[in-house]
Amino acid sequence: MMRAQHFNLAVPIFSVIFILMFATLAISADSQTTVDFETQILPILKNRCFNCHSAPMTDADGTISKPKGGVQLDSVKGIAESLYGEVIVAGEPEDSLLYQRITLPEGDTGIMPPPEAGASLTKQETDLIREWITQGANYGTWKGDQRQHKPSSPNINSYQPTFMPPITSLAFSHDGQFVVAGSQAGLHVYDSQTLKIQKTIDVTSRNIHDLAFSPSGDRLAVGGGNPATEGIVEIFSWQEGQSLHTLREHRDSVTAVAWQNASSLVSASLDRDIILWDLHTGTQIQRLKGHSRGVSSLCFLNDKETLVSTGVDQNIRVWNVTTGELIRSLNNHTLSVHDLALRPDDTGLPMVASVSDDRTVRLWQPSIGRMVRFARLNVVPLNVAWVNGGSRVAASCADGAIRLIDPDEVEVTDEIPALSGWAYSLAVHPTDGSIVIGGPNAQIRRIIPK
C-alpha cells in the first residue's frame, strides 16, 4: 500500500509495462514456483497427446481402438500402468519416457508427437513438463478418464476383448516345457509349445520388469516394484510357485535380476543402484554405485565375478562384484540402452550384445573394453537375445517385429512381423531355438526362425 501511495505518475507508461513484464517473467522462470498440472500441463497433453494415447474404446462392431504403443495418458491410472510405470517417474524427468520422447532431436523417428501429428512441442512446453516432473509430478485432484468404455450400440452377443497390460518379461523353464510371462497382471505360466496358460502365480510387485531362473532351475527371481516408491525382488520355488524371499532395499522399481550362483544374485533399479544379495540371509553383500540414471539390464560374464550393466545414462559399465570395483565404462551408445545379452558358449573373449534407443545393436568385448561392431536398424530395438548357439542376434523391436542379425557381418538377415505394437520382451527356448515374444494387451507369440 505504501508503495502505491508514493508511485510517481510521471513515469512513462511504457516503463510501467516493462517493469510488470519483467516481474511476470521472473516469476515464471522461478524454478520454485509450483507448476499446476490442470492449468499448465493438462492442456498440452489434451491438445497434443490424447488423440493417440487415450483409454481403449470399444466400437459398436466390437473392435477396440487401443492407445498407441500401449501408452495411455488420459488418466492417472493409465499413466502409472503404461510401459512398466516409467512414462512419468516422479522427480526424475530424464528417467521419464514422456520427457525423453518429447525432447528427441528433430528428424528422430521416435520423437513425440510424430511429425504427421504436427509440430514438435515448444521448448517452453518441454521445459514446463520437465519442471512439473522434477517437482514430483503432482496431478492435484485430477484423476482423468474414469468412464467405462462400452459399445455405443450394446449387443449382449458381441465379443468384447479385455484390454490387458503388456507382457514386459519372459523366461523359459530349464526343461523348456514352460515359459513364464510377467506383467502388471502378475505371473502367468504357459505351455511353451501351445502357449496355453497353465497357471497363475500371485506376486507382491504391482509392476514386473524382469524374470530369471536360478542356475539349477528350481527357483525363479522376479524383479519389479512400485515406481519412485519401492523396488522388490521376490524369489519363488518353481514347481510350487511359493514365495520364499522378498528383498526390499531398492528405492525405485527393480528393472533387472541376474543370478551369480545358487546363493546370491544381483538386482538393478531405476534408483541407479545395483545390489548383490546373500539369499541365505536376505541381506546386501555389495551395493554398486556409478550409473547416473536408472539401470535397465544386467548380465554376468562366464567367470561370475564380472558383471555388465547398462541403463538410461547410455553407458555400459563393467564391475567386479566381489570388490565392488567399477572396472570400466563404455559410452558408444548415444541414447538410453534397454537390454544386454551374453553370447552363449563363446570360446574366445566374452561377447555381449546391447540394444538402444539410438536404433543400434552393438557387440562388445567387455573384458577388454572394446566395442567390436554395430548394426543400425530403422526402428528402436527393445530386447535382445542370442539364438542358435550364438550364431545370430535376435532383437524385438518397437514395430512388433523380430530382427535377426548376423554378428559377423552385422547385417539384418531376417525381419519377422510378430505382434501389433511394441515387442517389449523375448526369450529363446533352451534347446529348439524357437523364440517367444511378448507385447501389448498380453500378446504372446512363438516364432521358429528359419
N, C-alpha and C positions, 0 to 999 in steps of 0.2 A: 504493500500500500504506500509506504513512504517513497518508494522509487517511482510510483505512478504520479504522486503529487508533485515531484520535482522534475518530471520529464520535460525536456526542452523542446517545445513545439517548433522551434526554428530549425531543428534538424531536418534536412531534406527527406522527403518521403521515401526515395529510393534507398537511403541509408537504413531507414527503419526496416524496409523489406529485406535488405541484405542481412541485417542482424537477425531477423526472425528466421530467414532461410538457413543461416549458419547454425543457429541453435537447433533447428529441426534436424539438420544433417548430423550434428554432433550427437544428438540423442539416438538417431537411427544407427550410427556407427558404433555406439557403445555396446561392447560385447556383453555387458552386464544387464542390458535391457532384455527382459524376458520376451521371447518370441511366442506369440499366441497362435496356437495351431488353427483354430477355427477361422480366424480373421486373416491370417497370413499364409499358412501352409495349405490348408484345405482347398482354397480357391485354385492354387496351382495344380494340385492333384486332380481336382474336378475337371479343369479345363484341358489338361494335357495327358492325364493318365487313366482316368476312369473308363474311357471308351474301350480300352483293350484289357484293363485289369480290374474288372468288377466280378462280383459273385456269379457263379454259374446260373444261367437262365434256361428253363425248360420250355420249349415252344409247344404249340398245340399238337404237333406231329410226334412229340416225344423226343426230339433231338435236343441236345444240350449245347449251348454256346459257353465254352469254358474260358477262364482268364488265360491270356497268352503266357506261355512259359510256366504255368502253374502259379503265377504271382497275382494275388488279389490285394488291392489297395483301398477298397471302399468300405472297410470296417477294421476295427482294432483286432478282432479275432482273426480275420483273413490275413492281415499283415503278419501277425505272430506265427501263423501256421504255414506261411509260404516259404519255400526254399530253405528248409531247416531252421526257420526263425531268424535268418540272417539278413532279411530285406532291410530292416531297420534295427540296428543294435544300439540301444540307448547309451549315449555318452561316447560312442565310437563311430564317427562318420566314415573314416577310412575303412572300417570293417563292415559297413552297411552297403549291401549290394545296390540299393536305390541310389545312394550318393556316388558309388563307383560308376554306375551306368550313365548317370546324367552328366558326368564330368569327363567322359571319354573324349578324345580329340575328334574334331570334325572329320568325317570320312570313315571312322571306325565302324565296322558292321554291327558292333554291339551297343552303340550309343542309343540312349533312350531320351526322349521319344525318337522313333526311327525317322529318317528323312521324309518318308512318304506321309508321315503324320504332321508335317510342318516343321518350322524352325526349331532348333535346339533351345533349351531353357537359357535365359539370360544369366550372366554372371551374378547379377543381383539376386535372381531366384535361387541359383545353386548355393550361393553364399548364405542365403536365408535358411535353406533346408539344412545346410551344414551346421549353422549355429543352433537351430532347433534340436538337431540330434545331439550336438555337443552338450546342450543344456539338459539332456535327459529324455528327449522325445516325449514330452508330456502332451497327451491328447486332450487334457481337460475333461469336460463332461461328454465329449464326442465318443460315440460307440460305433457309428456308421450304419451300414445297411443291415437291418435286423429282419428283413422280410423273409417269409418262406416262399421260395420261388417255385410256382406251380404252373401248369399249362393254363393258357387263357381260356381254353375250352376243355374242361376236365372230362376225362374219359376213363372210367374205372377199369377198363380192359387194356388201357395203353400201358406200355412198359416205360417206366421212368428210371433210368440208370442212376445209381447213387454216386455222388461226387466223393471220391476218396483221396486222401493225401498221397503225395508221390512216394515211391519206393526210393529211399535215399541210400540204402546199403544192402549188399548181397554177400553171402558166403556159402560155399558148398561144404557139407559134412565130409569128413576124410574118406569115407567109403563111396562117396559120390551119389548115394541114393537120395539125398535130400538137399534142397537149397533153402536157406533161411533168408527172409526179407525183412528189413527194418523200415518202419515209417512212423508217423505220428499215431497210427492205429495200433502200434505195438509190434510184436514179432509174429510173423506167420511162417510156418514150415510147409514147404511144397514138395511134392514128389518131383524129382529132378527131370524125369522124362515127360510126364504128362502135365506138369505144373498145376496139379490139383492140390488144393490146400488140405494138409493132413491134420494140423493142429495150430492153435494159437497159444503163445506164451505171454503172460502178463509181465510187464516191466515197470520199473519205478520212473524212468525218464519219460517226459512228455514228448521230447524230440529225440530221435535216434539218428546218429550220424555214421557210425562205423561198427562193424562186426569182425571178430577174429576168433577162430578156433585155436585151442591150446595145441602144443606140439603133438600130444598123444590123441587129440581129437575128442577127449572126454568132457571138456568144458568149453563154454562159449563166453567171450567177453563182449559186452555191449557198451558202447560209448555214446553219451548224449547229455541230456540235462535241460535246464531252462535258460534261455538266452539272457545274458547280462545278470544272471542271478546265481546259478549253481551249475557246476559240471559234475556228472555222475558216471562212474564206471561200475557196472553190475556184472558179476560172474555167475553163470548158470551151469548146473550139471546138464550135460547134453541129453542124455536119454530121458531123464525125469523132468527136465525143464524147471528144476528147483533153484531158487536164488540162494547162492552160497555166501557171497560177499557183496557189499555195497561200499564203494570208495568215493569220498565226497570232499576232496581238498581243493578242487578247482573252483574258481570264482566265475566261470562262464562255461558255456556248453563244451563238452568234450567232443572233438571232431575226429580223433583217430586213436586207435589202440593197436599195439603190436606186442606179441609175446617174446620175451627174451629166452625163457626156459619154463619148466613146469611150475616154478615157484615165484616168478617175477615177470612183470610186464610193464610197458610204458604207455602213457596216455598223453595226448596233446590237446590243447584247448584254445578257444578264442581269447582266453586271458593272457596268451602269449607264452605260457609256461609249458614245460614237458616234465612229467613226474615219472620216476622209476619206483615201482611199488614192490614191497615184500608181501606176497599173498598169504604167507603163514600168519603174519601179524596184522596185516591190513594197514601198514604204515609206510611212509615215504622212506626210500633209501637215498634218493637223489632228486633234486629239483633243478632242471636245466633252464637257464635264462639267457636269452640272446636275440630272439626274434623281436622285432619292433612292433609287429602287429600279430593278429591271430595266426595260429599254426593250423594247417589243414591236413597234413599227411605225414606218415612215418613209415620207415622200413629199416629193418636190421640187415646188415651185411652178414655173410655166412659165418663170420667169426663170433657173432652175437655180442660183441663188445662195441662195434662201430655202428652208430645209429645215424640215419639220414633223415632230415626233416625239412619241411618247406611250408610256405603259407602265403598270407596276404601281402607280406612285405617283399615278395618277389624272389627272395633269397632261398637257396638251398644250403643248409648247414649240416656239417659233419661233426659228430660228437664221439667222445669216449664216455660211455655211460657209467663206467666204474669210477672214473676220477671226476666226471662232470666237466671235463675239458672240452671247449669248443676248438676242434682241430682246424677247421677252415670254413669259409663262406664262399659260395659260388653265386654270382649275381648276373648271369647272362640273360635270364628272363626279364622282360620289360613290364609285365603286369602280374597280377596275382596268380599263384600256382595252386592247382586243385588237387593233384594226386601224384603219387610215386609208386613205382613197382620195380622190384629186383628181378633181373633176368635169372631164370632157374638153371641149375646145372651148368653154370659157366665155369669152364676150366681155366680161363685166363683171369685177368683182373675183373673184379665185380663190376657189372654194368647196371645202371639204374635208368629207367625211363621216367620222364616227367611231362605233365601237360599243363597248359596255362591259358589264361585269358588272352595272351598275346597271339593265340592261334598257332602255337608251335608244339611239337612233340620233340623233346630234347633227350639225347642219350649222353650219359655221364659215366666217368670212372671216378667215383668219389674218393677212393682210397689214395689217388694221386692228384686229385683236384683238377681233373681235366674234363671239359665238355668235348665229346668225340664228334658229334654231328647233330643236325636237327632237320626236321621236316616241317614245312609251313603248310597249314591247312587253310581252307576257305571258310571255316567255321570254328567256333570255340570247342575244344575237346574238354570234357568234364571228368573223365575217369580213364584209367589205363591199366592194362594187364598184358602179360606175355602169353602167347599161345604156341602150341606145337613145340614144346621144349625150349622156347626162346627163339624160334626161327622168325617169328613175326610179332609185332606190337599191335594190340587191339585198343582202339580209343573210342569210347562212346561220346557222342557229340550233342551240341545244343539243338541240332536239327532232327534228333531222334535216330540218326544213323550210326552204324559202327564202321569205322575206317581201319583197314588192316594195312600196316606199314612194314616194308622191308627194312630191317635195321641196318643193313649194309649199304644199300643204295639210297636209303631214306626217301623212298617213293611210296605213295599210296598204291597198293596193288589191288585193293578191292574196297568198294563202298556199298554197304548193305543197309537199305532202309529197314528200320525195325519198329519204331514207335511214333506216336503222334505227340510232339512236344519234346522237351529236354530229356535226354537219356542220362539220368543222374548217376546210375550205378551199373556196374557189370561185374561178373565173376566167371572164371574159367573152370570147367569141370576137371577134376584131378587126373582123369585117365582118358576120356574120349575126345577131349579138345573142344567140346561144344561150349558156347557162350550163352549165359543168361543175362538179360539186360532189363533194368527196371526204370520206370518213369512216372509221369503224372497220372493221377486218377488210378493208382495202384496197377498200372500196366506192367506186365511181366511177359517176356517172350524168350524162347530158346532158339538160338541160331547155331547151325552147323556150318562152319566155314568150309569152303572148297579147298 
